[in-house]
Amino acid sequence: MSEIKRYDTVIVGARAAGASLAIELQRLGQKVAVVDRATFPSDIMSTHVVYPNTLKRFERLGVLQEILDNGPPPLYTSWIHENRMFVAPHTPVDGRDWAICVRRITLDDIMVNKAREEGADIYEGWTVTELLGSGSEEDPVSGFIAKNGDEVIQFEADTVAGADGVNSTVARLVGAQKRKVMPTDTMLYFAYWKGVDTRNTQDFFFEPPWVHAHFPADNGYHVVTMNGPLSERPKIKNMDDFYMERLKSMPALWSRLKNAEKVTRVKGTPKLEGYYRDSVGPGWLLVGDASHFKHPAGAQGIGDALHASEAVAPMILAGNYRSEYPKWRESVSRELYAFCKHLAEVPSDEGMRKVMDAAIADPILARKLGDVWCRTSSPWKDVIPRAPFLAEIMGESVDSVLEPFEEESSVPLAVTA
């Protein structure tokens, strides 16, 4: 017989999206439980870089100093192509004009502990097996069943929030549909390194059709990525060997790595299509990547998760999240979703030469381009007016980029959680 526990809101997924939502709701006076099948600290495949806008949200949540205590260096952004480069800081947000790179094994543990400190009950190592209620108007979701070995708990709540990522169990169980699905032309892989020669920049090495990046991260680790044509994936028999061959072919990058140690296997995925999911229903909602996913070259996942938690928590209390949350999500995500269509494409030398020419000649453009990732600059309002040729690369407008996807019908969820 299962134990029954009652909360105001129960959250599936304890990483950045779920933990931040728990913190927000606890501060608003709710009694919250968070359930995750992982035990922390725990790693997960993710983007790693966060920008000044997200650093401000970390500070608001009370976790920024602990993150910085783990030693991620402040990073400006540099782009390198054909032995030319530009370096740009960001427009400051609360005095910070730099980004940081933090591994999820570090970040999520800090976030989970902060949620616990705020009073949320954290259940690590528990797997959700079924929902209470079908999620229809006649039978709203009112909780779920979770198991840990032979133990079973029935969690009951007014609201169930799915913060459980791309392969969301909550989304699958309520039958949420993916919409505006945006295919990708590229794949992304990375490994962690130690002992890398470095400086205070996140460096993007453009060697079309490939892009590599080096991100100095927390606790002496470095993230070195490989982004390239999806069409090449079937030809790659051993990803670790191929990754090393690619790095060694780029002298500017390999000179930093030749005396360093790769401390993990290469991991990544060719499955980077963007989407929106139906994210609200009777008794349930989705946040973070469970709700909406952009190509990881945009590095928006962690920032989007914190932003959504901040916005939707008051809606949950007010009981109007079903009407207000979808409108909010559309308004704040639409432009960056369109921009990520460009980021999901394979770069060309011709296009990169034009971008580098313009950014080197115009430092304001270079900063505004980098600020797109920080959400303090608009691709179509701030960047393209200074470099009109970019409209040919990025699209004439947000509407023109997204129109083909907004006409797409919904697609069913994958069958696995």
Secondary structure as UniProt FT lines:
FT   STRAND          3..12
FT   HELIX           16..27
FT   TURN            28..29
FT   STRAND          32..36
FT   STRAND          49..50
FT   HELIX           52..61
FT   HELIX           64..69
FT   STRAND          75..81
FT   TURN            82..83
FT   STRAND          84..88
FT   TURN            94..95
FT   STRAND          99..101
FT   HELIX           104..117
FT   TURN            118..119
FT   STRAND          121..124
FT   STRAND          127..132
FT   STRAND          143..148
FT   TURN            149..150
FT   STRAND          151..162
FT   TURN            166..167
FT   HELIX           169..174
FT   STRAND          178..182
FT   STRAND          186..194
FT   STRAND          201..207
FT   TURN            208..209
FT   STRAND          210..216
FT   HELIX           218..220
FT   STRAND          221..229
FT   HELIX           230..235
FT   HELIX           239..248
FT   HELIX           251..257
FT   TURN            258..259
FT   STRAND          261..262
FT   STRAND          267..269
FT   STRAND          274..277
FT   STRAND          280..281
FT   TURN            282..283
FT   STRAND          284..286
FT   HELIX           288..290
FT   STRAND          292..293
FT   HELIX           296..298
FT   HELIX           301..318
FT   HELIX           321..343
FT   HELIX           349..361
FT   HELIX           363..374
FT   HELIX           379..383
FT   HELIX           384..386
FT   TURN            388..389
FT   HELIX           390..394
FT   HELIX           398..406
//
